[in-house]
Amino acid sequence: MSVKYTPDHEWIEVHGDGTATVGITVHAQDALGDVVFVDLPEVGKAYAEKEVAGVVESVKAAADVYMPVDGEITEVNEALRDDPALANSDPLKAGWFFKVKLSNPAQLDGLMDSTAYDALLKTL
């Protein structure tokens, strides 16, 4: 399994079966502050790369969650819907947003690895 990152601060963990898990990065949740609400996508709906697939709201702001690659939503994190603070306390594990069946795995090549993402963060 490998993790990639978008310039919009989503992470995507790729699984060997053509699926992936998506969430927001530590940087994103730090910038947002205390998350109070998440709007998750509909299971079964297909999204294009960079399309808004959800929304995360905090005490400070609201931000769109963008689809890192083309794909169909296979599962959403109901625990996150019930306890949005998971996006703050464990954004890279328990605070995941949704799972997706990849339509075009080659799009992953256009995303950043952890080294490139860390370099991006140093420019912000």
Secondary structure as UniProt FT lines:
FT   STRAND          2..5
FT   TURN            7..8
FT   STRAND          10..14
FT   TURN            16..17
FT   STRAND          19..24
FT   HELIX           26..32
FT   STRAND          35..39
FT   TURN            43..44
FT   STRAND          46..47
FT   TURN            49..50
FT   STRAND          52..58
FT   STRAND          62..66
FT   STRAND          71..76
FT   HELIX           78..82
FT   TURN            84..85
FT   HELIX           86..89
FT   TURN            91..95
FT   STRAND          98..102
FT   HELIX           105..110
FT   HELIX           114..122
//
